[in-house]
Amino acid sequence: MFNIENKKQFAIILLAVGLGLFAAFLTSQYIKNSITEQTKTFAQSYVQSNMEKEQQLQQQIEMLRAQMAQEIQRVAQEAAQQAAAQQAQQQVVTKTEEKEVRQEAFSVRMPKGKRALTVLIDSLSAVGGLIKAGDLVDIIAHLKVPDITKDKDREIVKVDDVTTILFQKILVLSVNTNFDDMTPPDYVQQQQAGRLNITLALEPEAAALLTFAQKNGQLQFTLRAPDEKETGVFKVASWQALSDFVLEHQGTRLKVPRDKINTATPVVTTEIEKEPEPVIKIFKSGQAVQ
């Protein structure tokens, strides 16, 4: 049997063991609570840090959006200003061009001493439509020349066909409404057109003669080279002239009918003999007094 002393020692041991177990329990609870608190603190710190970073990122995004909006607005304003400036410049250019067009009347293109005359001619006779403002042309006329002869008390009118070069080195001012020699002409349209209005620069007398020739015949143009300035004197086209030309250049003699030899020769006007003026003579004793 345990004595009292032993019981006391055993009780002390049990008490010590119990206290140790309690101390261990308290220690474990403290550690657990500490870990939990540290975990919460770390988690809160992590969440707080992430929130701050997210807020900073959001602020940066907002700043970038604001900067982009400002940049877009600035670019839009610059584009609007440039468009307004271009429109204003275009208006100035348009007004200037209109002013120049108004100032550049057709008459300012006229050479000094010349007159503008428009002739209506078929495109085939106008070098097949291959003609433009600024070209130089020679004008051929196919005329109906009357030859009037008298047989007793009646007049016999015979018409001769005459082909001759009327004018040389004539300046073309315009073809239809195109009088700009720097604008490429529409040759296809001109060739397809039946007739062309061609305006020429002529001396006043030549303008009148060309009008008369067109009224009494047909006109045809031949195109000159731009650098060809020379003119010449040519025979009137006739059977005799053709025969002489072929004989001279080809060595072939054409047999021309006698009734055609003098055909198509220019009509030469002769001076009309003036009737003698009346003279009063005084006679005395049968003799004329001087």
FIZA-967776 format. One line per 2 residues: number of its first residue (from 1); their letters; for each residue x, z, y of N, C-alpha, C, O. Coordinates in steps of 0.2 Angstrom, whole numbers, padded with zeros to 4 digits. Each point is the difference from the previous one (the first is absolute). Layout:
<sites>
NUM	a	X,Z,Y,X,Z,Y,X,Z,Y,X,Z,Y  ...
</sites>
This chain:
<sites>
1	mf	0004,0000,-0006,-0004,0000,0006,0004,0000,0006,0006,0003,0000  -0008,-0007,0005,0004,0000,0006,-0001,0006,0004,-0005,0003,0000
3	ni	0010,0000,0002,0000,0006,0005,-0002,-0003,0007,-0001,-0005,0001  0000,0010,0002,-0002,-0001,0007,0005,-0004,0004,-0002,-0005,0004
5	en	0009,0006,-0005,0005,-0003,0003,0000,-0008,-0001,0001,-0004,0004  -0002,0003,-0011,0000,-0007,-0002,-0006,-0004,0003,0000,-0005,0002
7	kk	-0006,0009,-0002,-0006,-0003,0003,0001,-0002,0008,-0002,-0005,0002  0006,0009,0001,0001,-0001,0007,0004,-0006,0001,-0001,-0004,0004
9	qf	0007,0003,-0008,0004,-0005,0000,-0004,-0007,-0002,0001,-0005,0003  -0005,0006,-0008,-0004,-0006,-0002,-0004,-0002,0006,-0001,-0006,0001
11	ai	-0003,0011,0002,-0004,-0002,0005,0004,-0003,0006,-0003,-0005,0004  0009,0008,-0003,0004,-0003,0006,0001,-0007,-0002,0000,-0005,0005
13	il	0002,0003,-0011,0002,-0006,-0002,-0006,-0005,0001,0001,-0006,0003  -0007,0008,-0005,-0006,-0004,0000,-0001,-0001,0008,-0002,-0006,0002
15	la	0002,0011,0002,-0001,-0001,0007,0005,-0005,0003,-0002,-0004,0004  0008,0005,-0006,0005,-0005,0002,-0001,-0007,-0002,0000,-0005,0004
17	vg	-0002,0004,-0010,-0002,-0006,-0003,-0006,-0003,0004,0000,-0006,0002  -0005,0010,-0001,-0006,-0002,0004,0002,-0002,0007,-0002,-0005,0003
19	lg	0006,0009,0000,0002,-0001,0007,0004,-0007,0000,-0001,-0004,0005  0005,0003,-0010,0004,-0006,0000,-0004,-0006,-0001,0001,-0005,0003
21	lf	-0006,0006,-0007,-0005,-0006,-0001,-0004,-0001,0006,-0001,-0006,0002  -0001,0011,0002,-0004,-0001,0006,0005,-0003,0005,-0003,-0004,0004
23	aa	0009,0007,-0004,0005,-0003,0005,0001,-0008,-0001,0000,-0004,0004  0000,0003,-0011,0001,-0007,-0002,-0006,-0004,0002,0001,-0006,0003
25	fl	-0007,0008,-0004,-0006,-0003,0002,0000,-0001,0008,-0002,-0006,0002  0003,0011,0001,0000,-0001,0008,0005,-0005,0002,-0001,-0004,0004
27	ts	0007,0004,-0007,0005,-0004,0001,-0002,-0008,-0001,0001,-0004,0004  -0004,0003,-0010,-0003,-0006,-0001,-0005,-0003,0004,0000,-0005,0002
29	qy	-0004,0010,0000,-0006,-0002,0005,0003,-0001,0007,-0002,-0005,0003  0007,0008,-0001,0004,-0001,0006,0003,-0007,0000,-0001,-0004,0005
31	ik	0004,0003,-0011,0004,-0007,0000,-0006,-0005,0000,0001,-0006,0003  -0006,0007,-0007,-0005,-0005,0000,-0003,-0002,0007,-0001,-0005,0002
33	ns	-0001,0011,0001,-0003,-0001,0007,0005,-0003,0005,-0002,-0004,0004  0008,0006,-0005,0006,-0003,0004,0000,-0008,-0001,0001,-0004,0005
35	it	-0001,0003,-0012,0001,-0008,-0001,-0007,-0003,0003,0001,-0006,0003  -0006,0009,-0004,-0007,-0003,0002,0001,-0001,0008,-0002,-0005,0003
37	eq	0004,0010,0000,0000,0000,0008,0005,-0005,0002,-0001,-0004,0004  0007,0004,-0008,0005,-0006,0002,-0002,-0007,-0001,0001,-0004,0004
39	tk	-0005,0004,-0010,-0003,-0007,-0001,-0005,-0002,0005,0000,-0006,0002  -0004,0011,0000,-0005,-0002,0005,0003,-0001,0006,-0001,-0005,0004
41	tf	0007,0009,-0002,0003,-0002,0006,0004,-0006,0000,-0001,-0004,0005  0004,0002,-0011,0003,-0007,0000,-0005,-0005,0000,0001,-0005,0003
43	aq	-0007,0006,-0006,-0005,-0005,0000,-0003,-0001,0007,-0001,-0006,0002  0000,0011,0001,-0002,0000,0007,0005,-0004,0005,-0002,-0004,0004
45	sy	0008,0007,-0006,0005,-0004,0004,0001,-0007,-0001,0001,-0004,0004  -0002,0002,-0011,0000,-0007,-0002,-0005,-0004,0003,0000,-0005,0003
47	vq	-0006,0008,-0003,-0006,-0003,0003,0000,-0001,0007,-0001,-0005,0003  0004,0011,0000,0001,0000,0008,0005,-0006,0002,-0001,-0004,0004
49	sn	0006,0004,-0008,0005,-0005,0001,-0003,-0007,-0001,0002,-0005,0005  -0006,0004,-0010,-0003,-0007,-0001,-0005,-0001,0005,0000,-0006,0003
51	me	-0003,0011,0000,-0005,-0002,0005,0003,-0001,0006,-0002,-0005,0004  0008,0008,-0002,0004,-0001,0006,0003,-0008,-0001,-0001,-0003,0005
53	ke	0003,0002,-0011,0003,-0007,0000,-0006,-0005,0000,0001,-0005,0003  -0006,0006,-0006,-0006,-0004,0001,-0002,-0001,0007,-0002,-0006,0002
55	qq	0002,0012,0001,-0002,-0001,0008,0005,-0004,0004,-0002,-0004,0004  0008,0005,-0006,0005,-0004,0004,0000,-0007,-0002,0000,-0004,0004
57	lq	-0002,0003,-0010,0000,-0007,-0002,-0007,-0003,0003,0001,-0006,0002  -0006,0009,-0002,-0006,-0002,0003,0001,-0001,0008,-0002,-0005,0003
59	qq	0006,0009,0000,0002,0000,0007,0004,-0007,0001,-0001,-0004,0005  0006,0003,-0009,0004,-0006,0000,-0004,-0006,-0001,0001,-0005,0004
61	ie	-0006,0005,-0009,-0005,-0006,-0001,-0004,-0001,0007,-0001,-0006,0002  -0001,0011,0001,-0004,0000,0006,0004,-0003,0005,-0003,-0004,0004
63	ml	0009,0006,-0003,0004,-0002,0005,0002,-0008,-0001,0000,-0004,0005  0001,0002,-0011,0001,-0007,-0002,-0006,-0004,0002,0001,-0006,0002
65	ra	-0007,0009,-0004,-0006,-0004,0002,-0001,-0001,0007,-0002,-0005,0002  0004,0010,0002,-0001,0000,0007,0005,-0005,0003,-0002,-0004,0004
67	qm	0008,0004,-0007,0005,-0005,0002,-0002,-0007,-0001,0001,-0004,0004  -0003,0003,-0011,-0002,-0007,-0001,-0006,-0002,0004,0000,-0006,0002
69	aq	-0005,0011,-0001,-0005,-0002,0005,0002,-0002,0007,-0002,-0005,0003  0007,0009,-0001,0003,-0002,0007,0003,-0007,0000,0000,-0004,0004
71	ei	0004,0003,-0010,0004,-0006,-0001,-0005,-0006,0000,0001,-0005,0003  -0006,0006,-0007,-0005,-0006,-0001,-0004,-0001,0007,-0001,-0006,0002
73	qr	0000,0011,0002,-0003,-0001,0006,0005,-0003,0005,-0002,-0004,0004  0008,0006,-0004,0005,-0003,0004,0001,-0008,-0002,0000,-0004,0005
75	va	0000,0003,-0011,0001,-0007,-0002,-0006,-0004,0002,0000,-0006,0002  -0006,0009,-0003,-0006,-0004,0002,-0001,-0001,0008,-0002,-0005,0002
77	qe	0005,0010,0001,0000,-0001,0008,0005,-0005,0002,-0002,-0005,0004  0008,0005,-0008,0005,-0005,0002,-0003,-0007,-0002,0001,-0005,0004
79	aa	-0004,0004,-0010,-0003,-0006,-0002,-0005,-0002,0005,-0001,-0006,0002  -0004,0010,0000,-0005,-0001,0005,0003,-0003,0007,-0002,-0005,0003
81	qq	0008,0009,-0001,0003,-0002,0006,0003,-0007,-0001,0000,-0004,0005  0004,0003,-0011,0003,-0007,-0001,-0006,-0005,0000,0001,-0006,0003
83	aa	-0006,0007,-0006,-0006,-0005,-0001,-0002,-0001,0007,-0002,-0006,0002  0001,0011,0002,-0003,-0001,0007,0005,-0004,0004,-0001,-0004,0004
85	aq	0008,0006,-0005,0005,-0004,0004,0000,-0007,-0002,0001,-0005,0004  -0001,0003,-0011,0000,-0007,-0002,-0006,-0003,0002,0000,-0006,0002
87	qa	-0006,0009,-0002,-0006,-0003,0003,0000,-0002,0007,-0002,-0005,0003  0005,0010,0001,0001,-0001,0007,0005,-0006,0001,-0001,-0004,0005
89	qq	0007,0004,-0009,0004,-0005,0001,-0003,-0007,-0002,0001,-0005,0003  -0005,0005,-0009,-0003,-0006,-0002,-0005,-0002,0006,0000,-0006,0001
91	qv	-0003,0010,0002,-0005,-0002,0005,0004,-0003,0006,-0002,-0005,0003  0008,0008,-0001,0004,-0002,0005,0003,-0007,-0002,-0001,-0005,0004
93	vt	0003,0004,-0010,0002,-0007,-0003,-0005,-0005,0001,0000,-0006,0002  -0006,0008,-0005,-0006,-0004,0000,-0002,-0002,0007,-0001,-0006,0002
95	kt	0001,0011,0003,-0002,-0002,0007,0006,-0005,0003,-0002,-0004,0004  0008,0006,-0006,0005,-0005,0002,0000,-0007,-0002,0000,-0005,0003
97	ee	-0002,0005,-0010,-0001,-0007,-0003,-0006,-0003,0003,0000,-0006,0002  -0005,0010,-0001,-0006,-0003,0003,0002,-0003,0007,-0003,-0005,0003
99	ke	0007,0009,0001,0002,-0002,0007,0004,-0006,-0001,-0001,-0004,0005  0006,0004,-0010,0004,-0006,0000,-0004,-0006,-0002,0001,-0005,0003
101	vr	-0006,0006,-0008,-0004,-0006,-0001,-0004,-0002,0006,-0001,-0006,0001  -0002,0011,0002,-0004,-0002,0006,0005,-0004,0005,-0002,-0005,0004
103	qe	0008,0008,-0003,0004,-0003,0005,0003,-0007,-0003,0001,-0005,0004  0000,0004,-0010,0002,-0006,-0003,-0005,-0005,-0001,-0002,-0001,-0006
105	af	0000,-0002,0011,-0005,-0005,0000,0003,-0006,-0003,0006,-0001,0000  -0010,-0004,-0002,0002,-0006,-0003,0004,-0004,0005,0005,-0004,-0002
107	sv	-0007,0005,0008,0003,-0004,0006,0008,0001,0001,0003,-0004,0002  -0001,0011,-0004,0007,0001,0001,0004,-0003,-0005,0006,0000,0001
109	rm	-0009,-0003,-0006,0004,-0004,-0005,0001,-0007,0002,0004,-0004,-0003  -0007,0002,0008,0001,-0007,0003,0006,-0001,0003,0002,0003,0004
111	pk	0002,-0008,-0006,0006,-0002,0003,-0002,-0003,0007,-0005,-0003,0001  0010,0004,0004,-0002,-0002,0007,0000,-0007,0000,0003,-0004,-0002
113	gk	-0009,0002,0006,-0001,-0007,0001,-0004,-0004,-0005,-0001,-0006,0000  -0001,0010,-0006,-0004,-0003,-0005,-0007,0003,0000,-0002,0004,0004
115	ra	-0002,-0008,-0008,-0007,0002,0000,-0002,0001,-0007,0003,-0004,-0005  -0007,0008,0003,-0003,0001,-0007,-0005,-0004,-0001,-0005,-0001,0004
117	lt	0005,-0003,-0010,-0005,-0005,-0002,-0001,0001,-0007,0004,0000,-0004  -0011,0001,0002,-0001,0001,-0007,-0004,-0006,-0003,-0004,-0003,0003
119	vl	0007,0001,-0009,-0003,-0006,-0003,-0002,0002,-0007,0003,0004,-0003  -0009,-0007,0001,-0003,0001,-0006,0003,-0005,-0005,-0002,-0006,0001
121	id	0005,0008,-0006,0004,-0005,-0005,-0001,0002,-0007,0000,0006,-0001  -0001,-0010,-0003,0000,0002,-0007,0006,0002,-0003,0006,-0002,0003
123	sl	-0006,0007,-0008,0006,0003,-0002,0005,-0005,-0003,0006,0001,0001  -0008,-0006,-0004,0004,-0005,-0003,0005,-0003,0005,0006,-0002,-0001
125	sa	-0010,0000,0007,0004,-0003,0005,0005,0005,0004,0004,-0003,0004  -0005,0009,-0005,0004,0005,0003,0005,0003,-0005,0001,0006,-0001
127	vg	0003,-0011,-0002,0005,0001,-0005,-0003,0004,-0006,0004,0005,-0002  -0010,-0006,0000,-0003,0003,-0005,-0001,0007,0001,-0001,0004,-0005
129	gl	0000,-0002,0011,-0001,0007,0002,0006,0004,0000,0000,0006,0002  0006,-0009,-0003,0006,0004,0000,0003,0000,0007,0006,-0003,0002
131	ik	-0009,0006,0003,0002,0000,0007,-0002,0007,0003,-0005,0003,-0002  0009,-0001,0007,-0002,0007,0002,0002,0000,0008,0003,-0005,0002
133	ag	-0004,0011,0001,0001,0000,0007,0008,0001,0001,0003,0003,-0004  0000,-0007,0009,0007,0000,0001,0003,-0007,-0003,0006,-0001,0001
135	dl	-0010,-0002,-0005,0003,-0007,-0003,0000,-0005,0005,-0003,0000,0005  0008,-0005,-0006,0000,-0006,0005,-0002,-0006,-0005,0002,-0001,-0005
137	vd	-0007,-0003,0008,-0003,-0006,-0003,0001,-0006,0004,0000,0000,0006  0000,-0006,-0010,-0001,-0006,0004,-0007,-0002,-0002,-0003,0001,-0005
139	ii	-0001,-0004,0010,-0007,-0002,-0001,0000,-0008,-0001,0002,-0004,0005  -0005,0002,-0010,-0001,-0007,-0002,-0008,-0001,0002,-0004,0004,-0002
141	ah	0003,-0010,0005,-0007,-0002,0001,-0002,-0006,-0003,0004,-0005,0000  -0010,0005,-0003,-0002,-0007,-0003,-0006,-0002,0004,-0006,0003,0000
143	lk	0007,-0008,0005,-0004,-0001,0005,-0004,-0007,-0001,0002,-0004,-0004  -0008,0004,0007,-0004,-0006,0000,0001,-0003,0007,-0004,0002,0004
145	vp	0008,-0007,-0004,0002,-0003,0007,-0005,-0007,0001,0001,-0004,-0004  -0005,0004,0009,-0004,-0006,0001,0004,-0005,0003,0004,0001,0004
147	di	-0005,-0007,-0006,0004,-0006,0003,-0006,-0005,0002,-0003,-0003,-0004  0002,0002,0010,-0005,-0004,0003,0003,-0006,0002,0004,-0001,0004
149	tk	-0007,-0004,-0006,0001,-0007,0002,-0006,-0004,0002,-0006,0002,-0001  0007,-0007,0005,-0006,-0003,0003,0000,-0007,-0002,0005,-0004,-0001
151	dk	-0011,0002,-0001,-0001,-0007,-0003,-0006,-0003,0004,-0006,0002,-0001  0008,-0006,0006,-0005,-0003,0005,-0003,0006,0004,0004,0003,0004
153	dr	-0010,-0002,-0005,-0003,0005,0004,-0002,0006,-0003,-0003,0005,0002  0006,-0004,-0008,-0001,0006,-0004,0006,0004,-0002,0006,-0004,0000
155	ei	-0006,0010,-0001,0006,0004,-0002,-0001,0002,-0008,-0005,0001,-0002  0011,-0002,-0001,0001,0001,-0007,0004,0006,-0001,0006,0001,0002
157	vk	-0009,0005,-0005,0003,0006,-0001,0003,0000,-0007,-0004,0000,-0004  0010,0001,0003,0003,0001,-0006,0004,0007,0000,0004,0001,0005
159	vd	-0005,0003,-0010,0003,0006,-0001,0006,0000,-0004,0000,-0003,-0006  0006,0005,0008,0006,0000,-0004,0002,0007,-0002,-0001,0005,0004
161	dv	0003,-0004,-0010,0002,0007,-0002,0007,0001,0001,0004,-0004,-0002  -0002,0009,0006,0007,0001,0002,0002,0007,-0002,-0004,0005,0001
163	tt	0009,-0005,-0004,0003,0007,-0002,0007,0001,0003,0004,-0004,0000  -0004,0009,0004,0006,0001,0004,0002,0008,0001,-0005,0004,-0001
165	il	0011,-0003,0002,0002,0007,0002,-0002,0001,0007,0003,-0003,0005  -0008,0008,-0003,-0001,0001,0007,0004,0005,0003,0003,-0002,0006
167	fq	-0002,0007,-0009,0005,0006,0003,0004,0003,-0005,-0001,-0001,-0006  0007,0003,0008,0005,0003,-0004,0002,0007,0002,-0001,0002,0006
169	ki	0003,0002,-0010,0002,0007,0001,-0005,0004,0004,0001,0003,0006  -0007,-0003,-0009,-0006,0004,0003,0000,0007,-0003,0000,0001,-0006
171	lv	-0001,0004,0010,0000,0007,-0002,-0007,0002,-0002,-0005,-0001,0003  0005,0004,-0010,-0007,0002,-0002,-0001,0008,0002,0004,0004,-0001
173	ls	-0009,-0003,0005,-0001,0007,0003,-0004,0004,-0005,0001,0006,-0001  -0006,-0009,-0003,-0004,0004,-0004,-0003,-0005,-0005,-0001,-0006,0001
175	vn	0000,0009,-0007,-0004,-0003,-0005,-0006,0004,-0001,0000,0006,-0003  -0006,-0008,0004,-0006,0004,0000,0001,0005,0005,0001,-0001,0006
177	tn	-0002,0008,-0008,0001,0005,0005,0007,0004,-0001,0001,0005,0003  0003,-0008,-0007,0007,0003,-0001,0005,-0003,0004,0002,-0006,-0001
179	fd	-0001,0010,0007,0005,-0003,0004,0007,0005,0000,0004,-0001,0005  -0003,0005,-0010,0006,0004,0000,0005,-0003,-0005,-0002,-0001,-0006
181	dm	0007,-0002,0009,0005,-0004,-0004,0004,0005,-0004,0004,-0003,-0004  -0005,0010,0004,0004,0004,-0004,-0004,0002,-0006,0003,0003,-0005
183	tp	-0010,-0004,0005,-0004,0002,-0006,0000,-0006,-0005,-0001,-0006,0002  0002,0007,-0008,0000,-0005,-0005,-0006,-0003,-0001,-0005,0003,0000
185	pd	0004,-0010,0001,-0006,-0003,-0001,-0003,0000,-0007,0004,0000,-0005  -0011,-0001,0005,-0003,0000,-0007,-0001,-0008,-0001,-0005,-0003,0001
187	yv	0011,0000,-0004,0000,-0007,-0002,-0005,-0002,-0005,-0003,-0005,0001  0001,0010,-0006,-0005,-0002,-0005,-0007,-0001,0004,-0003,-0005,-0002
189	qq	0002,0010,0006,-0007,-0001,0003,0000,-0006,0005,-0005,-0003,0000  0010,0002,0003,0001,-0006,0005,-0001,-0007,-0004,-0003,-0005,0002
191	qq	0006,0005,-0008,0000,-0006,-0004,-0007,-0001,-0003,-0003,-0006,-0001  -0001,0012,-0001,-0007,-0001,-0002,-0005,-0001,0005,-0005,-0003,-0001
193	ag	0007,0004,0007,-0005,-0001,0006,0000,-0008,0001,0004,-0003,-0001  -0010,0002,0002,-0002,-0008,0001,0004,-0002,0007,0003,-0005,0000
195	rl	-0004,0009,0005,0002,-0002,0007,0003,0006,0003,-0001,0005,-0001  0006,-0007,0005,0004,0006,0004,-0001,-0001,0008,0001,-0006,0002
197	ni	-0001,0011,0001,0000,0000,0007,0008,0001,0002,0002,0006,-0001  0001,-0011,0004,0007,0001,0001,0001,-0001,0008,-0002,-0005,0003
199	tl	0005,0010,0000,0001,0000,0007,0007,-0002,0002,0005,0003,-0003  -0004,-0007,0007,0007,-0003,0002,0001,0001,0007,-0004,0001,0004
201	al	0011,-0001,-0002,0002,0001,0006,0002,-0007,0003,0005,-0003,-0003  -0008,0000,0008,0001,-0007,0002,0000,0000,0008,-0002,0005,0003
203	ep	0005,-0010,-0001,0000,-0001,0008,-0007,-0002,0001,-0003,-0003,-0004  0001,0004,0010,-0007,-0002,0002,-0002,-0007,-0001,-0005,-0001,-0003
205	ea	0010,-0004,0005,-0002,-0007,-0002,0000,-0001,-0007,-0004,-0004,-0002  0009,0007,-0002,0000,-0001,-0007,-0007,0003,-0003,-0002,-0003,-0005
207	aa	0000,0008,0007,-0006,0003,-0002,-0006,-0004,0001,-0004,-0001,-0005  0003,-0003,0010,-0005,-0004,0002,0001,-0006,-0005,-0005,-0003,-0003
209	ll	0011,0000,0002,0001,-0006,-0004,-0002,0002,-0007,-0003,-0004,-0004  0005,0010,0001,-0001,0002,-0007,-0008,0001,-0001,-0002,-0002,-0005
211	tf	-0001,0004,0010,-0008,0001,0000,-0003,-0007,-0001,-0004,-0001,-0004  0007,-0004,0008,-0003,-0007,0000,0002,-0003,-0007,-0005,-0003,-0003
213	aq	0011,0004,0001,0002,-0003,-0007,-0005,0003,-0005,-0002,-0004,-0005  0001,0011,0005,-0004,0003,-0006,-0007,-0003,0001,-0004,-0001,-0005
215	kn	0001,0000,0011,-0006,-0003,0001,-0001,-0007,-0003,-0005,-0002,-0002  0011,-0002,0002,0000,-0007,-0002,0004,-0001,-0006,0002,-0006,-0001
217	gq	-0001,0011,-0003,0003,-0001,-0006,0001,0006,-0004,-0004,0005,0001  0009,-0004,-0005,0002,0006,-0004,0007,0002,0001,0004,-0004,0001
219	lq	-0003,0010,-0002,0007,0003,0001,0003,0002,-0006,-0004,0002,-0005  0010,-0002,0004,0004,0003,-0005,0006,0003,0002,0003,-0003,0005
221	ft	-0001,0009,-0008,0006,0003,0002,0006,-0001,-0005,-0002,0000,-0006  0008,0000,0008,0006,0001,-0004,0004,0006,0002,0001,0001,0006
223	lr	0001,0002,-0010,0004,0007,0001,0007,-0002,0001,0004,-0003,-0004  -0001,0006,0010,0007,0000,0001,0004,0006,-0002,-0003,0005,-0001
225	ap	0009,-0006,0000,0005,0006,-0002,0000,0004,0006,0000,-0003,0006  0001,0010,-0007,0001,0004,0006,0005,-0002,0005,0000,0001,0006
227	de	0006,-0003,-0009,0006,-0001,0005,0000,-0008,0002,0005,-0002,0003  -0010,-0002,-0005,0001,-0007,0002,-0004,0000,0007,-0006,0000,0001
229	ke	0010,-0002,0004,-0002,0000,0007,0000,-0007,0002,-0003,-0002,0006  0006,-0003,-0009,0000,-0007,0002,-0006,-0004,-0001,-0004,0002,-0004
231	tg	0003,-0006,0009,-0006,-0005,0000,0003,-0007,0000,0005,-0001,0002  -0010,-0004,-0004,0002,-0007,0000,-0005,-0004,0002,-0006,0002,0001
233	vf	0007,-0009,-0001,-0004,-0005,0002,-0002,-0004,-0006,0005,-0003,-0003  -0011,0002,0001,-0002,-0003,-0006,-0005,-0006,0001,-0003,0001,0005
235	kv	0004,-0006,-0009,-0005,-0005,0000,-0007,0002,-0002,-0001,0005,-0003  -0004,-0009,0006,-0007,0001,-0002,0000,-0003,-0007,0002,-0005,-0001
237	as	-0006,0009,-0003,0000,-0002,-0007,-0005,-0006,-0001,-0006,0000,0003  0009,-0005,-0006,-0004,-0007,0000,0003,-0003,-0007,0005,0002,-0002
239	wq	-0009,-0008,0000,0003,-0003,-0005,0007,-0003,0001,0004,0000,-0004  -0003,-0003,0010,0006,-0002,0002,0005,0005,0000,0006,-0001,-0002
241	al	-0007,0007,0005,0005,0005,0000,0001,0003,-0007,0006,0001,-0002  -0011,-0001,-0003,0001,0002,-0006,0005,-0005,-0004,0004,0001,-0004
243	sd	-0006,-0008,0005,0004,-0005,-0003,0008,0000,0003,0004,0000,-0005  -0003,0002,0011,0007,0000,0003,0003,0006,-0003,0006,0000,-0002
245	fv	-0010,0006,0001,0003,0006,-0003,0003,-0001,-0007,0005,0002,-0002  -0010,-0005,-0002,0002,-0001,-0007,0005,-0005,-0001,0005,0001,-0004
247	le	-0005,-0006,0008,0006,-0005,0000,0007,0003,0002,0005,-0001,-0003  -0005,0006,0008,0006,0003,0002,0002,0005,-0005,0006,0001,-0001
249	hq	-0010,0003,-0002,0002,0006,-0004,0000,-0002,-0007,0004,0003,-0004  -0008,-0008,0001,-0001,-0001,-0007,0002,-0007,-0001,0001,-0002,-0006
251	gt	0000,-0002,0011,0002,-0007,-0002,-0005,-0004,-0002,0001,-0006,-0003  -0007,0008,0003,-0006,-0004,-0002,-0004,-0003,0006,-0002,0004,0004
253	rl	0000,-0010,-0005,-0004,-0003,0005,-0007,0000,-0002,-0002,-0003,-0005  -0002,0006,0009,-0008,0000,-0001,-0003,-0006,0003,0002,-0002,0006
255	kv	-0006,-0001,-0009,-0004,-0006,0002,-0006,0002,0004,-0005,0003,-0003  0005,-0003,0009,-0005,0002,0005,-0004,-0006,0002,0002,-0005,0002
257	pr	-0009,0006,-0003,-0004,-0006,0002,0000,-0001,0007,0001,0005,0004  -0002,-0011,-0002,0001,-0002,0007,-0005,0004,0005,0002,0002,0005
259	dk	-0008,-0001,-0008,-0005,0003,0004,0002,0008,0001,-0004,0003,0003  0009,-0001,-0007,0001,0007,0000,0007,0002,0004,0002,0006,0001
261	in	0001,-0012,0001,0007,0001,0003,-0001,0004,0006,0004,0005,0002  -0009,-0007,0003,0000,0004,0006,-0006,0005,0000,-0001,0003,0005
263	ta	-0001,-0001,-0011,-0005,0005,-0001,0003,0007,0001,0006,0001,-0002  -0010,0003,0005,0003,0007,0001,0006,0001,0005,0004,0004,-0001
265	tp	-0004,-0009,0005,0005,0001,0006,-0003,0003,0006,-0006,-0001,0001  0010,0004,0003,-0003,0004,0005,-0003,-0005,0005,0003,-0006,0001
267	vv	-0008,0008,0002,-0003,-0005,0006,0004,0001,0006,0000,0006,0003  0002,-0011,0000,0004,0000,0006,-0005,-0003,0005,-0002,-0005,0000
269	tt	0002,0010,0005,-0004,-0002,0006,0004,-0004,0005,0006,0001,0001  -0009,-0007,0002,0003,-0004,0005,-0003,0002,0006,-0006,0002,0001
271	ei	0010,-0004,0004,-0002,0002,0007,-0005,-0006,0002,0000,-0005,-0002  -0005,0008,0006,-0005,-0005,0002,0002,-0003,0007,0002,0003,0004
273	ek	-0002,-0010,-0005,0002,-0003,0006,-0005,0001,0006,-0006,0000,-0001  0009,0002,0007,-0004,0001,0006,-0002,-0006,0003,0004,-0005,0001
275	ep	-0011,0005,0001,-0002,-0006,0004,0003,0000,0007,0001,0005,0003  0001,-0011,-0001,0003,-0001,0007,-0005,0003,0005,-0006,-0002,0000
277	ep	0009,0005,0004,-0004,0003,0006,-0002,-0006,0005,0004,-0004,0000  -0010,0005,0003,-0002,-0006,0004,0004,0000,0006,0003,0005,0003
279	vi	-0001,-0011,-0001,0004,-0002,0006,-0004,-0004,0005,-0003,-0005,-0002  0003,0007,0008,-0003,-0004,0005,0005,-0005,0004,0005,0003,0002
281	ki	-0006,-0009,-0003,0004,-0005,0003,-0003,-0003,0006,-0006,-0002,0000  0010,0001,0006,-0003,-0003,0006,0003,-0007,0001,0006,-0001,0000
283	fk	-0010,-0004,0000,0002,-0007,0001,-0001,-0002,0008,-0005,0002,0003  0010,-0006,-0001,-0001,-0002,0007,0003,-0008,0000,0005,-0001,-0002
285	sg	-0010,-0003,0004,0002,-0007,0000,0002,-0002,-0007,0004,-0005,-0001  -0008,0008,-0004,0001,-0003,-0007,0007,0004,-0003,0001,-0002,-0006
287	qa	0002,0006,0009,0006,0003,-0003,-0001,0008,0000,-0003,0003,0005  0006,0000,-0010,-0001,0007,-0001,0005,0003,0005,0006,-0002,0001
289	vq	-0009,0007,0003,0004,0004,0004,0003,0006,-0004,-0003,0004,-0003  0010,-0003,0004,0003,0005,-0004,-0002,0007,0004,0003,0005,-0002
</sites>
